[in-house]
Each structure stands twice: as C-alpha cells, then as structure tokens.
Amino acid sequence: MDLFNYCYYWEAHEAWEPFWQHVDRNSEEWAFLKAIILLAAAGVKVREGKHGPKRRHLERAATLLVRLNADVFTPAIGMSPQVLADCARAESRRFWPFRGRSGLDIFLHPLQVGAGRSC
C-alpha cells in the first residue's frame, strides 16, 4: 500500500500481482486485488499521458469494486469499496492533457488507500 500511496504505481502493481495470481479467481479477494492493480495501472497510464487506457482501467476497477462486500473491505482500504468505485468512475471521465505528476496523482493521493481518507 505504501508504494501506491506514494505514487509508485508500477511498483505497487508489480508487488500485488503475485498475490492476485495465487488466489481463487472466484473470490472477492481476487476481485479486490485485480481492482487495486487496475487503479495502479491507471496511475501508470496517466504518467504516460494515455487517457484512453487510464479511463478503461478505472472503469474496470470500478466494476469490480462495486461488487465487493463493504463490511469486509472497508477496513482494509479505509473507505467503502463503493465510494472508491465512485471516485474511480468520476476520475475516468476527466481528461488530463499533460504528463507528469498530475491527473490520477491528484485523484488518488488524497485517497491514501488504507489510510481512511475519502475523495
């Protein structure tokens, strides 16, 4: 989570992927890990200036997040997965025409997944 919270999106993605690959594909844990991997991938796409892929990753993450049991996952991410899904969908509709520390960093940094903040 620290990698993600400090905007090391590629590294967070790489750290979570082995866990995701070893959980049951039909479990909520799989869906949760896939969603946060997609959020991290969206951060990478912002840095690359690729709005379309960023949007797709955020929408796919939101679709997974809304299906999660809030009672189980809210303590893990510091907010309801449905709230995080709403934030991801709102961000997917924004266009950031520039590269660098912008866009998703502005959206995700206040979230601080696991730190109990909201958008």
N, CA, C and O atoms as a GROMACS GRO file, in nm:
protein
  476
    1MET      N    1   0.082  -0.119   0.000
    1MET     CA    2   0.000   0.000   0.000
    1MET      C    3   0.086   0.126   0.000
    1MET      O    4   0.051   0.226  -0.062
    2ASP      N    5   0.200   0.120   0.070
    2ASP     CA    6   0.286   0.239   0.072
    2ASP      C    7   0.332   0.277  -0.068
    2ASP      O    8   0.337   0.395  -0.102
    3LEU      N    9   0.366   0.178  -0.149
    3LEU     CA   10   0.408   0.209  -0.286
    3LEU      C   11   0.298   0.285  -0.358
    3LEU      O   12   0.325   0.386  -0.424
    4PHE      N   13   0.177   0.238  -0.347
    4PHE     CA   14   0.063   0.304  -0.412
    4PHE      C   15   0.041   0.443  -0.354
    4PHE      O   16   0.025   0.540  -0.428
    5ASN      N   17   0.041   0.453  -0.221
    5ASN     CA   18   0.014   0.581  -0.156
    5ASN      C   19   0.118   0.687  -0.187
    5ASN      O   20   0.089   0.806  -0.183
    6TYR      N   21   0.241   0.643  -0.219
    6TYR     CA   22   0.345   0.739  -0.256
    6TYR      C   23   0.362   0.749  -0.408
    6TYR      O   24   0.465   0.795  -0.457
    7CYS      N   25   0.260   0.705  -0.480
    7CYS     CA   26   0.251   0.722  -0.625
    7CYS      C   27   0.354   0.640  -0.703
    7CYS      O   28   0.391   0.678  -0.814
    8TYR      N   29   0.398   0.530  -0.646
    8TYR     CA   30   0.482   0.434  -0.718
    8TYR      C   31   0.388   0.328  -0.776
    8TYR      O   32   0.384   0.214  -0.729
    9TYR      N   33   0.315   0.369  -0.878
    9TYR     CA   34   0.207   0.285  -0.930
    9TYR      C   35   0.258   0.157  -0.996
    9TYR      O   36   0.200   0.050  -0.976
   10TRP      N   37   0.364   0.167  -1.074
   10TRP     CA   38   0.416   0.047  -1.140
   10TRP      C   39   0.465  -0.052  -1.035
   10TRP      O   40   0.436  -0.172  -1.043
   11GLU      N   41   0.537  -0.003  -0.938
   11GLU     CA   42   0.591  -0.090  -0.834
   11GLU      C   43   0.479  -0.153  -0.750
   11GLU      O   44   0.489  -0.270  -0.712
   12ALA      N   45   0.374  -0.078  -0.722
   12ALA     CA   46   0.260  -0.133  -0.647
   12ALA      C   47   0.194  -0.245  -0.728
   12ALA      O   48   0.163  -0.351  -0.676
   13HIS      N   49   0.175  -0.218  -0.856
   13HIS     CA   50   0.117  -0.319  -0.946
   13HIS      C   51   0.200  -0.447  -0.942
   13HIS      O   52   0.145  -0.557  -0.930
   14GLU      N   53   0.330  -0.434  -0.953
   14GLU     CA   54   0.420  -0.549  -0.953
   14GLU      C   55   0.417  -0.622  -0.819
   14GLU      O   56   0.426  -0.745  -0.815
   15ALA      N   57   0.405  -0.550  -0.709
   15ALA     CA   58   0.402  -0.612  -0.576
   15ALA      C   59   0.273  -0.690  -0.553
   15ALA      O   60   0.275  -0.794  -0.488
   16TRP      N   61   0.161  -0.640  -0.604
   16TRP     CA   62   0.031  -0.705  -0.581
   16TRP      C   63   0.005  -0.823  -0.674
   16TRP      O   64  -0.070  -0.914  -0.640
   17GLU      N   65   0.064  -0.820  -0.791
   17GLU     CA   66   0.031  -0.921  -0.891
   17GLU      C   67   0.057  -1.065  -0.846
   17GLU      O   68  -0.027  -1.151  -0.873
   18PRO      N   69   0.167  -1.097  -0.777
   18PRO     CA   70   0.186  -1.236  -0.733
   18PRO      C   71   0.075  -1.284  -0.639
   18PRO      O   72   0.036  -1.401  -0.644
   19PHE      N   73   0.025  -1.197  -0.554
   19PHE     CA   74  -0.084  -1.235  -0.464
   19PHE      C   75  -0.211  -1.263  -0.545
   19PHE      O   76  -0.281  -1.361  -0.522
   20TRP      N   77  -0.238  -1.173  -0.640
   20TRP     CA   78  -0.357  -1.186  -0.725
   20TRP      C   79  -0.354  -1.317  -0.803
   20TRP      O   80  -0.458  -1.382  -0.818
   21GLN      N   81  -0.238  -1.357  -0.851
   21GLN     CA   82  -0.226  -1.478  -0.931
   21GLN      C   83  -0.247  -1.605  -0.850
   21GLN      O   84  -0.271  -1.711  -0.907
   22HIS      N   85  -0.237  -1.596  -0.718
   22HIS     CA   86  -0.245  -1.716  -0.635
   22HIS      C   87  -0.372  -1.726  -0.550
   22HIS      O   88  -0.380  -1.812  -0.463
   23VAL      N   89  -0.470  -1.641  -0.574
   23VAL     CA   90  -0.597  -1.654  -0.503
   23VAL      C   91  -0.702  -1.708  -0.599
   23VAL      O   92  -0.688  -1.697  -0.721
   24ASP      N   93  -0.804  -1.765  -0.543
   24ASP     CA   94  -0.914  -1.823  -0.622
   24ASP      C   95  -0.979  -1.716  -0.709
   24ASP      O   96  -1.021  -1.612  -0.659
   25ARG      N   97  -0.987  -1.742  -0.839
   25ARG     CA   98  -1.044  -1.644  -0.934
   25ARG      C   99  -1.190  -1.611  -0.906
   25ARG      O  100  -1.240  -1.509  -0.953
   26ASN      N  101  -1.258  -1.694  -0.830
   26ASN     CA  102  -1.399  -1.669  -0.798
   26ASN      C  103  -1.416  -1.601  -0.664
   26ASN      O  104  -1.529  -1.587  -0.617
   27SER      N  105  -1.308  -1.559  -0.601
   27SER     CA  106  -1.317  -1.499  -0.468
   27SER      C  107  -1.322  -1.347  -0.473
   27SER      O  108  -1.282  -1.286  -0.572
   28GLU      N  109  -1.372  -1.288  -0.365
   28GLU     CA  110  -1.372  -1.142  -0.355
   28GLU      C  111  -1.229  -1.090  -0.341
   28GLU      O  112  -1.200  -0.978  -0.384
   29GLU      N  113  -1.141  -1.169  -0.282
   29GLU     CA  114  -1.002  -1.127  -0.270
   29GLU      C  115  -0.939  -1.109  -0.409
   29GLU      O  116  -0.863  -1.014  -0.431
   30TRP      N  117  -0.971  -1.200  -0.501
   30TRP     CA  118  -0.922  -1.188  -0.638
   30TRP      C  119  -0.972  -1.057  -0.701
   30TRP      O  120  -0.896  -0.983  -0.762
   31ALA      N  121  -1.102  -1.031  -0.685
   31ALA     CA  122  -1.162  -0.910  -0.743
   31ALA      C  123  -1.100  -0.784  -0.681
   31ALA      O  124  -1.073  -0.687  -0.752
   32PHE      N  125  -1.078  -0.786  -0.550
   32PHE     CA  126  -1.018  -0.671  -0.482
   32PHE      C  127  -0.876  -0.646  -0.534
   32PHE      O  128  -0.841  -0.534  -0.570
   33LEU      N  129  -0.795  -0.752  -0.537
   33LEU     CA  130  -0.658  -0.736  -0.585
   33LEU      C  131  -0.655  -0.690  -0.731
   33LEU      O  132  -0.574  -0.605  -0.767
   34LYS      N  133  -0.741  -0.746  -0.813
   34LYS     CA  134  -0.748  -0.704  -0.954
   34LYS      C  135  -0.785  -0.556  -0.964
   34LYS      O  136  -0.729  -0.482  -1.045
   35ALA      N  137  -0.880  -0.512  -0.880
   35ALA     CA  138  -0.923  -0.371  -0.883
   35ALA      C  139  -0.809  -0.277  -0.845
   35ALA      O  140  -0.789  -0.175  -0.910
   36ILE      N  141  -0.736  -0.310  -0.739
   36ILE     CA  142  -0.629  -0.217  -0.700
   36ILE      C  143  -0.512  -0.223  -0.797
   36ILE      O  144  -0.440  -0.124  -0.814
   37ILE      N  145  -0.491  -0.338  -0.859
   37ILE     CA  146  -0.389  -0.346  -0.966
   37ILE      C  147  -0.430  -0.257  -1.082
   37ILE      O  148  -0.346  -0.187  -1.140
   38LEU      N  149  -0.558  -0.257  -1.117
   38LEU     CA  150  -0.606  -0.171  -1.226
   38LEU      C  151  -0.594  -0.023  -1.189
   38LEU      O  152  -0.562   0.059  -1.275
   39LEU      N  153  -0.619   0.012  -1.063
   39LEU     CA  154  -0.601   0.151  -1.020
   39LEU      C  155  -0.454   0.192  -1.034
   39LEU      O  156  -0.424   0.302  -1.080
   40ALA      N  157  -0.364   0.103  -0.995
   40ALA     CA  158  -0.222   0.132  -1.010
   40ALA      C  159  -0.185   0.145  -1.158
   40ALA      O  160  -0.109   0.234  -1.196
   41ALA      N  161  -0.238   0.056  -1.240
   41ALA     CA  162  -0.211   0.064  -1.385
   41ALA      C  163  -0.263   0.195  -1.443
   41ALA      O  164  -0.200   0.253  -1.532
   42ALA      N  165  -0.376   0.242  -1.393
   42ALA     CA  166  -0.428   0.371  -1.438
   42ALA      C  167  -0.331   0.483  -1.403
   42ALA      O  168  -0.313   0.576  -1.482
   43GLY      N  169  -0.269   0.475  -1.286
   43GLY     CA  170  -0.168   0.574  -1.249
   43GLY      C  171  -0.051   0.575  -1.345
   43GLY      O  172   0.001   0.681  -1.380
   44VAL      N  173  -0.010   0.458  -1.387
   44VAL     CA  174   0.099   0.447  -1.486
   44VAL      C  175   0.056   0.513  -1.616
   44VAL      O  176   0.134   0.586  -1.677
   45LYS      N  177  -0.066   0.489  -1.660
   45LYS     CA  178  -0.115   0.545  -1.786
   45LYS      C  179  -0.123   0.697  -1.781
   45LYS      O  180  -0.098   0.764  -1.881
   46VAL      N  181  -0.158   0.751  -1.665
   46VAL     CA  182  -0.157   0.898  -1.652
   46VAL      C  183  -0.017   0.951  -1.675
   46VAL      O  184   0.002   1.048  -1.749
   47ARG      N  185   0.080   0.888  -1.613
   47ARG     CA  186   0.219   0.933  -1.629
   47ARG      C  187   0.264   0.924  -1.774
   47ARG      O  188   0.348   1.002  -1.818
   48GLU      N  189   0.209   0.828  -1.847
   48GLU     CA  190   0.244   0.811  -1.989
   48GLU      C  191   0.161   0.903  -2.078
   48GLU      O  192   0.184   0.909  -2.198
   49GLY      N  193   0.065   0.975  -2.020
   49GLY     CA  194  -0.020   1.062  -2.099
   49GLY      C  195  -0.122   0.987  -2.184
   49GLY      O  196  -0.164   1.038  -2.288
   50LYS      N  197  -0.161   0.868  -2.142
   50LYS     CA  198  -0.253   0.783  -2.220
   50LYS      C  199  -0.391   0.784  -2.153
   50LYS      O  200  -0.422   0.702  -2.066
   51HIS      N  201  -0.473   0.879  -2.197
   51HIS     CA  202  -0.605   0.899  -2.137
   51HIS      C  203  -0.699   0.780  -2.159
   51HIS      O  204  -0.768   0.739  -2.066
   52GLY      N  205  -0.703   0.726  -2.278
   52GLY     CA  206  -0.795   0.616  -2.309
   52GLY      C  207  -0.770   0.493  -2.221
   52GLY      O  208  -0.864   0.443  -2.159
   53PRO      N  209  -0.646   0.443  -2.215
   53PRO     CA  210  -0.619   0.329  -2.128
   53PRO      C  211  -0.644   0.360  -1.981
   53PRO      O  212  -0.693   0.274  -1.907
   54LYS      N  213  -0.611   0.483  -1.938
   54LYS     CA  214  -0.639   0.522  -1.799
   54LYS      C  215  -0.787   0.506  -1.770
   54LYS      O  216  -0.826   0.449  -1.668
   55ARG      N  217  -0.870   0.558  -1.861
   55ARG     CA  218  -1.014   0.551  -1.845
   55ARG      C  219  -1.063   0.406  -1.837
   55ARG      O  220  -1.144   0.373  -1.751
   56ARG      N  221  -1.014   0.323  -1.925
   56ARG     CA  222  -1.056   0.182  -1.925
   56ARG      C  223  -1.016   0.111  -1.796
   56ARG      O  224  -1.096   0.035  -1.741
   57HIS      N  225  -0.896   0.134  -1.748
   57HIS     CA  226  -0.852   0.071  -1.623
   57HIS      C  227  -0.939   0.117  -1.506
   57HIS      O  228  -0.977   0.036  -1.421
   58LEU      N  229  -0.970   0.245  -1.501
   58LEU     CA  230  -1.052   0.297  -1.391
   58LEU      C  231  -1.194   0.240  -1.396
   58LEU      O  232  -1.251   0.206  -1.292
   59GLU      N  233  -1.250   0.231  -1.515
   59GLU     CA  234  -1.385   0.176  -1.527
   59GLU      C  235  -1.388   0.028  -1.489
   59GLU      O  236  -1.480  -0.018  -1.421
   60ARG      N  237  -1.288  -0.047  -1.532
   60ARG     CA  238  -1.282  -0.190  -1.496
   60ARG      C  239  -1.264  -0.207  -1.346
   60ARG      O  240  -1.326  -0.295  -1.286
   61ALA      N  241  -1.180  -0.124  -1.285
   61ALA     CA  242  -1.162  -0.130  -1.139
   61ALA      C  243  -1.293  -0.099  -1.068
   61ALA      O  244  -1.329  -0.168  -0.972
   62ALA      N  245  -1.363   0.003  -1.113
   62ALA     CA  246  -1.490   0.041  -1.050
   62ALA      C  247  -1.592  -0.072  -1.058
   62ALA      O  248  -1.663  -0.099  -0.962
   63THR      N  249  -1.597  -0.139  -1.172
   63THR     CA  250  -1.690  -0.251  -1.189
   63THR      C  251  -1.663  -0.361  -1.087
   63THR      O  252  -1.756  -0.420  -1.032
   64LEU      N  253  -1.536  -0.389  -1.062
   64LEU     CA  254  -1.500  -0.491  -0.963
   64LEU      C  255  -1.529  -0.443  -0.821
   64LEU      O  256  -1.577  -0.520  -0.738
   65LEU      N  257  -1.499  -0.318  -0.793
   65LEU     CA  258  -1.514  -0.265  -0.657
   65LEU      C  259  -1.658  -0.262  -0.609
   65LEU      O  260  -1.685  -0.290  -0.493
   66VAL      N  261  -1.751  -0.229  -0.697
   66VAL     CA  262  -1.892  -0.217  -0.654
   66VAL      C  263  -1.950  -0.351  -0.612
   66VAL      O  264  -2.052  -0.355  -0.543
   67ARG      N  265  -1.888  -0.460  -0.653
   67ARG     CA  266  -1.939  -0.593  -0.620
   67ARG      C  267  -1.886  -0.647  -0.487
   67ARG      O  268  -1.931  -0.751  -0.439
   68LEU      N  269  -1.792  -0.576  -0.427
   68LEU     CA  270  -1.729  -0.626  -0.304
   68LEU      C  271  -1.816  -0.601  -0.181
   68LEU      O  272  -1.893  -0.505  -0.175
   69ASN      N  273  -1.801  -0.688  -0.084
   69ASN     CA  274  -1.871  -0.676   0.043
   69ASN      C  275  -1.807  -0.561   0.122
   69ASN      O  276  -1.692  -0.571   0.163
   70ALA      N  277  -1.881  -0.455   0.143
   70ALA     CA  278  -1.828  -0.337   0.211
   70ALA      C  279  -1.784  -0.368   0.353
   70ALA      O  280  -1.685  -0.311   0.400
   71ASP      N  281  -1.853  -0.458   0.422
   71ASP     CA  282  -1.817  -0.492   0.560
   71ASP      C  283  -1.679  -0.554   0.569
   71ASP      O  284  -1.608  -0.536   0.668
   72VAL      N  285  -1.640  -0.627   0.467
   72VAL     CA  286  -1.510  -0.695   0.466
   72VAL      C  287  -1.400  -0.601   0.421
   72VAL      O  288  -1.292  -0.599   0.481
   73PHE      N  289  -1.424  -0.522   0.316
   73PHE     CA  290  -1.316  -0.447   0.253
   73PHE      C  291  -1.300  -0.303   0.302
   73PHE      O  292  -1.194  -0.244   0.284
   74THR      N  293  -1.402  -0.245   0.363
   74THR     CA  294  -1.388  -0.107   0.412
   74THR      C  295  -1.273  -0.093   0.512
   74THR      O  296  -1.196   0.002   0.500
   75PRO      N  297  -1.260  -0.183   0.608
   75PRO     CA  298  -1.145  -0.170   0.700
   75PRO      C  299  -1.010  -0.181   0.629
   75PRO      O  300  -0.913  -0.119   0.671
   76ALA      N  301  -1.003  -0.260   0.524
   76ALA     CA  302  -0.876  -0.280   0.453
   76ALA      C  303  -0.833  -0.158   0.374
   76ALA      O  304  -0.713  -0.130   0.364
   77ILE      N  305  -0.929  -0.083   0.318
   77ILE     CA  306  -0.891   0.030   0.233
   77ILE      C  307  -0.929   0.165   0.293
   77ILE      O  308  -0.903   0.269   0.233
   78GLY      N  309  -0.991   0.164   0.410
   78GLY     CA  310  -1.021   0.289   0.478
   78GLY      C  311  -1.142   0.362   0.424
   78GLY      O  312  -1.166   0.477   0.461
   79MET      N  313  -1.216   0.298   0.337
   79MET     CA  314  -1.339   0.356   0.282
   79MET      C  315  -1.419   0.242   0.220
   79MET      O  316  -1.366   0.133   0.198
   80SER      N  317  -1.542   0.268   0.193
   80SER     CA  318  -1.625   0.169   0.126
   80SER      C  319  -1.572   0.145  -0.015
   80SER      O  320  -1.534   0.240  -0.083
   81PRO      N  321  -1.568   0.020  -0.059
   81PRO     CA  322  -1.526  -0.006  -0.197
   81PRO      C  323  -1.617   0.065  -0.297
   81PRO      O  324  -1.572   0.101  -0.406
   82GLN      N  325  -1.743   0.084  -0.261
   82GLN     CA  326  -1.836   0.154  -0.349
   82GLN      C  327  -1.797   0.302  -0.363
   82GLN      O  328  -1.812   0.360  -0.471
   83VAL      N  329  -1.749   0.362  -0.256
   83VAL     CA  330  -1.703   0.502  -0.263
   83VAL      C  331  -1.580   0.511  -0.352
   83VAL      O  332  -1.568   0.601  -0.434
   84LEU      N  333  -1.487   0.416  -0.335
   84LEU     CA  334  -1.369   0.414  -0.420
   84LEU      C  335  -1.408   0.394  -0.566
   84LEU      O  336  -1.348   0.454  -0.655
   85ALA      N  337  -1.508   0.309  -0.591
   85ALA     CA  338  -1.557   0.289  -0.728
   85ALA      C  339  -1.613   0.419  -0.784
   85ALA      O  340  -1.588   0.452  -0.900
   86ASP      N  341  -1.689   0.491  -0.704
   86ASP     CA  342  -1.745   0.620  -0.748
   86ASP      C  343  -1.633   0.718  -0.783
   86ASP      O  344  -1.641   0.790  -0.883
   87CYS      N  345  -1.529   0.722  -0.701
   87CYS     CA  346  -1.415   0.810  -0.728
   87CYS      C  347  -1.344   0.770  -0.857
   87CYS      O  348  -1.307   0.856  -0.937
   88ALA      N  349  -1.326   0.640  -0.877
   88ALA     CA  350  -1.260   0.593  -0.999
   88ALA      C  351  -1.342   0.630  -1.122
   88ALA      O  352  -1.288   0.673  -1.223
   89ARG      N  353  -1.473   0.612  -1.112
   89ARG     CA  354  -1.559   0.647  -1.227
   89ARG      C  355  -1.556   0.797  -1.255
   89ARG      O  356  -1.553   0.839  -1.370
   90ALA      N  357  -1.558   0.877  -1.149
   90ALA     CA  358  -1.553   1.022  -1.168
   90ALA      C  359  -1.421   1.062  -1.235
   90ALA      O  360  -1.419   1.146  -1.325
   91GLU      N  361  -1.312   1.001  -1.190
   91GLU     CA  362  -1.182   1.033  -1.249
   91GLU      C  363  -1.172   0.985  -1.393
   91GLU      O  364  -1.106   1.048  -1.476
   92SER      N  365  -1.238   0.874  -1.424
   92SER     CA  366  -1.229   0.822  -1.561
   92SER      C  367  -1.291   0.918  -1.662
   92SER      O  368  -1.260   0.911  -1.781
   93ARG      N  369  -1.376   1.004  -1.616
   93ARG     CA  370  -1.443   1.099  -1.706
   93ARG      C  371  -1.364   1.228  -1.725
   93ARG      O  372  -1.399   1.310  -1.810
   94ARG      N  373  -1.258   1.246  -1.647
   94ARG     CA  374  -1.176   1.366  -1.661
   94ARG      C  375  -1.070   1.345  -1.767
   94ARG      O  376  -1.025   1.233  -1.791
   95PHE      N  377  -1.031   1.454  -1.829
   95PHE     CA  378  -0.924   1.448  -1.928
   95PHE      C  379  -0.808   1.531  -1.879
   95PHE      O  380  -0.824   1.648  -1.845
   96TRP      N  381  -0.691   1.471  -1.875
   96TRP     CA  382  -0.569   1.540  -1.834
   96TRP      C  383  -0.475   1.545  -1.954
   96TRP      O  384  -0.411   1.445  -1.986
   97PRO      N  385  -0.467   1.658  -2.020
   97PRO     CA  386  -0.388   1.665  -2.144
   97PRO      C  387  -0.239   1.682  -2.123
   97PRO      O  388  -0.167   1.716  -2.218
   98PHE      N  389  -0.190   1.661  -2.004
   98PHE     CA  390  -0.048   1.680  -1.980
   98PHE      C  391   0.010   1.559  -1.907
   98PHE      O  392  -0.064   1.479  -1.848
   99ARG      N  393   0.141   1.548  -1.910
   99ARG     CA  394   0.211   1.435  -1.849
   99ARG      C  395   0.269   1.478  -1.714
   99ARG      O  396   0.264   1.594  -1.675
  100GLY      N  397   0.323   1.379  -1.646
  100GLY     CA  398   0.392   1.408  -1.521
  100GLY      C  399   0.304   1.387  -1.400
  100GLY      O  400   0.205   1.313  -1.406
  101ARG      N  401   0.338   1.451  -1.292
  101ARG     CA  402   0.266   1.436  -1.166
  101ARG      C  403   0.138   1.519  -1.172
  101ARG      O  404   0.136   1.635  -1.132
  102SER      N  405   0.035   1.457  -1.223
  102SER     CA  406  -0.091   1.526  -1.243
  102SER      C  407  -0.200   1.422  -1.255
  102SER      O  408  -0.174   1.302  -1.240
  103GLY      N  409  -0.317   1.465  -1.281
  103GLY     CA  410  -0.425   1.371  -1.309
  103GLY      C  411  -0.451   1.275  -1.198
  103GLY      O  412  -0.499   1.314  -1.091
  104LEU      N  413  -0.420   1.149  -1.220
  104LEU     CA  414  -0.450   1.045  -1.123
  104LEU      C  415  -0.380   1.069  -0.991
  104LEU      O  416  -0.434   1.035  -0.886
  105ASP      N  417  -0.259   1.127  -0.993
  105ASP     CA  418  -0.192   1.158  -0.867
  105ASP      C  419  -0.280   1.249  -0.782
  105ASP      O  420  -0.292   1.231  -0.661
  106ILE      N  421  -0.340   1.347  -0.847
  106ILE     CA  422  -0.428   1.440  -0.776
  106ILE      C  423  -0.551   1.366  -0.724
  106ILE      O  424  -0.597   1.392  -0.613
  107PHE      N  425  -0.603   1.274  -0.804
  107PHE     CA  426  -0.720   1.196  -0.765
  107PHE      C  427  -0.689   1.094  -0.657
  107PHE      O  428  -0.760   1.086  -0.557
  108LEU      N  429  -0.583   1.018  -0.676
  108LEU     CA  430  -0.554   0.908  -0.584
  108LEU      C  431  -0.482   0.950  -0.458
  108LEU      O  432  -0.506   0.893  -0.352
  109HIS      N  433  -0.394   1.048  -0.466
  109HIS     CA  434  -0.316   1.084  -0.348
  109HIS      C  435  -0.404   1.116  -0.227
  109HIS      O  436  -0.373   1.069  -0.118
  110PRO      N  437  -0.512   1.194  -0.242
  110PRO     CA  438  -0.596   1.218  -0.125
  110PRO      C  439  -0.665   1.093  -0.074
  110PRO      O  440  -0.703   1.087   0.043
  111LEU      N  441  -0.682   0.992  -0.158
  111LEU     CA  442  -0.748   0.870  -0.113
  111LEU      C  443  -0.665   0.795  -0.012
  111LEU      O  444  -0.717   0.745   0.088
  112GLN      N  445  -0.534   0.787  -0.038
  112GLN     CA  446  -0.446   0.714   0.052
  112GLN      C  447  -0.509   0.582   0.092
  112GLN      O  448  -0.544   0.563   0.209
  113VAL      N  449  -0.522   0.493  -0.001
  113VAL     CA  450  -0.584   0.364   0.025
  113VAL      C  451  -0.523   0.303   0.149
  113VAL      O  452  -0.401   0.292   0.160
  114GLY      N  453  -0.607   0.263   0.242
  114GLY     CA  454  -0.562   0.205   0.367
  114GLY      C  455  -0.544   0.306   0.478
  114GLY      O  456  -0.516   0.268   0.592
  115ALA      N  457  -0.558   0.434   0.447
  115ALA     CA  458  -0.536   0.537   0.548
  115ALA      C  459  -0.665   0.602   0.596
  115ALA      O  460  -0.660   0.697   0.675
  116GLY      N  461  -0.778   0.554   0.550
  116GLY     CA  462  -0.906   0.604   0.599
  116GLY      C  463  -0.952   0.736   0.542
  116GLY      O  464  -1.034   0.804   0.604
  117ARG      N  465  -0.902   0.776   0.427
  117ARG     CA  466  -0.945   0.901   0.365
  117ARG      C  467  -1.044   0.872   0.254
  117ARG      O  468  -1.057   0.759   0.209
  118SER      N  469  -1.115   0.976   0.212
  118SER     CA  470  -1.212   0.962   0.104
  118SER      C  471  -1.191   1.073   0.003
  118SER      O  472  -1.120   1.170   0.031
  119CYS      N  473  -1.253   1.060  -0.115
  119CYS     CA  474  -1.238   1.165  -0.215
  119CYS      C  475  -1.341   1.275  -0.191
  119CYS      O  476  -1.345   1.373  -0.265
   0.00000   0.00000   0.00000
